[in-house]
Amino acid sequence: MRALFGVLRLLVAAAIVVAVVGQFVVSWGMVPDRAAFVVNFFSFFTILSNVLAAVLLAVGAWIAFTRPEDPGWFNLVRACAVTYMTTTFVVYNLLLRQISLDQATTVPWSNEILHVWAPLYVLLDWVLAPGRHPIPWQRLWTIALFPLVWVVYTLVRGPIAGWYPYPFLNPAQEAGYGGVAVYVIAIAAFILLVGAGILALSRTPWPRAVAPRGPRGAVGDDRSEPVTTR
């Protein structure tokens, strides 16, 4: 089972890389200021989340092929990536699907992979793939660190660069900074809610890694025969 998920992880990681590169190449050929474009491109939460997911899927494939269960650090970082990708899926489909973002032009197939299919697979992988361990509830705040840093970076850089990755983060909107604050608080609360759900799923009894069997009759082997006295 773990080997199957290892193969699936490699395929999805490759699809994410192709989608990111495809969008980058098309946009690269259509923008006048390419230096600013590179920084802007990698300032999108979607791009950063998908790059993190692709790296973790590749690492997760190697772990699935070589180890019977996932190490603790991988569980935690993977939980973060699943939370960010799930947030990307929900926010895009609720708030951004009908909005044209500043990438020169949007590549439809790439857009769907990054905002729909990759997030869905990452979530299903978390639910179904064996080998994960329960994550302590105290780690929930770890999940919030990256989005918090990203929001601060975006709001500090926005006035300097004159550019925001998403319209709801731009204080030039009618509601101003108050509107931005409402969106930030709402999305932060949603990320914590999703993160709590991801941690809760990590504590479900299935799936779990199966301990390797020893020789017949060895300690930990469920086929060992009971000891009897005569």
URWO-V638973 format. One record per run of one state. SS is the DSSP state (A for helix, B for strand, O for the rest). FROM is the first residue (numbers start at 0). LEN is the number of residues. If there is no record, write none. Layout:
ss=SS from=FROM len=LEN
ss=SS from=FROM len=LEN
This chain:
ss=O from=0 len=1
ss=A from=1 len=27
ss=O from=28 len=5
ss=A from=33 len=8
ss=O from=41 len=3
ss=A from=44 len=22
ss=O from=66 len=5
ss=A from=71 len=25
ss=O from=96 len=11
ss=A from=107 len=21
ss=O from=128 len=8
ss=A from=136 len=25
ss=O from=161 len=5
ss=A from=166 len=3
ss=O from=169 len=6
ss=A from=175 len=27
ss=O from=202 len=28
